[in-house]
Amino acid sequence: MPLHADAIVVLGCRVLPSGRPAAPGARRAATAARAYREGVAPRVVVSGGRRWGAQIEARVLSAELGRAGVPAAAIVQDLWSLTTHENAIFSAALLRRMGARRAVIVTCPWHMPRALQNFREVGIDASGLPAPAGCDRVVARAWQRGHEMVSTWLDARAMRRRRILCESAAWLLDTARHGET
């Protein structure tokens, strides 16, 4: 892998009732773990606060990273974000807190353009490292394309109002650091 960054950011996705990530999440975690082991970056930010039953995306993906050999001390969790633009905002706050300016973003290939756009809009020098694609049925590709079109429009609207969310992210990190919540 020719990439080098200050951190790897792996974006969350669906968690199965068993508490394991769905196939796309497992592929993302495996890709991020491989990048970490190959020295792409010394830290991994796992971004995803969405709850799937009793499980939270970032916690499930963190466990996957641990099983793949990434030490717990190298993993930072964003437990607040629920969407791609929130992944970018809250991860950017964590990255800034760590002094990281360059990040490698790990997500699915069809999701990568929108993810990179969001991270760059919040000031992160972002490069993409797509996880391997799963079986790509025609119906799935059509759904993904439509989903990304709508989500790109929604993200652009949300990013116009990102100042308040960025301030909230900074506040959350400050209160968490000082033990207040």
Disulfide bonds with the S-S distance in Angstrom:
none
